[in-house]
């Protein structure tokens, strides 16, 4: 079983504001559940725009794992919903549409 988190940052490097995060689990050549996708519009962890299960179209096209390196490519198109805080339900009236492709080579952290 592999757990992946792919993060894309706006400048400056590792700034929370404008960051995009994709997390998913991969087991025996298959995704386990729906990937989680979040967009951070501010420098805090909340509020956040988040993908609801089933609210977008995921395509994980390539997962190649060799030693401590993995290549992952795919795409997402869908709607992210605003979540004000950790206890709040997604707001269906406050959404953003998102479409992107990714192709990354990751190294395992020890």
N, C-alpha and C positions, 0 to 999 in steps of 0.2 A: 504494500500500500504506500502510495506517495501523496503527500499534501503539498500543493503548490500555491504560492501567493506571488502574483505578478503585479508590480507597482510601477506606475508612470508618474513622474513628477514634473511640475512646471518649475521654472527657475525661481529662486535659487535651488540648487540640488537639495532634495529631501524636504522641501517646504510642504507643509500639509495643504495649504490653500492651492486648489487646482489639481490635487493628486487624484489619480484613478487607481483603484485596487480590485483585482480579480483573485478569488480564492476558490480552489476546487480540490477534490480528492479523486485519485485515479487508482483503480484496482483491477488487476487481471485484464488490462486492455480496455477498460470501460470507465466512464465517469460514474462516480457514486453520488447520486443526487444531482441537483441543479447547482451550477457555479454561483457564487455570491459576487456581486459587482457593486462597488460604491464609488461615488464621486464626492469629494470634499470641497465645498464652495468657500470655506473659511479656514482660518489657521487652527481651528479646534476640531476635535473628533465628532462633535455634534454642534449644530444640526448637520445632516448628511442626506444626500440623495442615494437611494438604494433600490436595487432590482428586487422585485417580488418574484417568488417562484412562479414560473410559467408566464411571466410578463414580457419575455423577450425571446429572440431567436439566437441561440448559441451554436457555434460550429467550432469544435476543436478538431483541426485538420491534421495536425502532426504532433505526436509525442514520441520522441526518441530519447531513450535513456542509455547512456554509456558511461560507466564508472560514476564519477562525481559530477557529470554534466548532463543536462537535459535540454533538448530543443523543443519548443512548444510554439505552435502557430494556430491561429484561429481568428474568429470574428464574433462580434455581438451587434445586434440591432434591436433596440427596444426602448422602453419607457422606464425611467427611474423616478421613484416617488420620494418626496420630502419626508424626513423623519426628524422631528424637533429635538427629541432626546431619547435616551435608552428605553424609557418606559412608554413612549408614544407610539401609536399606530401610524402606519404610512398615511399621508394626506393625498388622496386621489385627485385633489384639485390643484396641487402644486407639484408639477412634474417637469421633467426635461426629456427630450428625445435624444438618443445617443446612437451613433453608429461608428464602429471602429474596427480595425484589423490589428493584429499583433503577431510578431515573429521574434521570439527571444531565445537566447541561449543562457541558461541559468547554471550556476555552480552551487553545489551543496555546501552549506555552512557547517563546519565542525565545531 
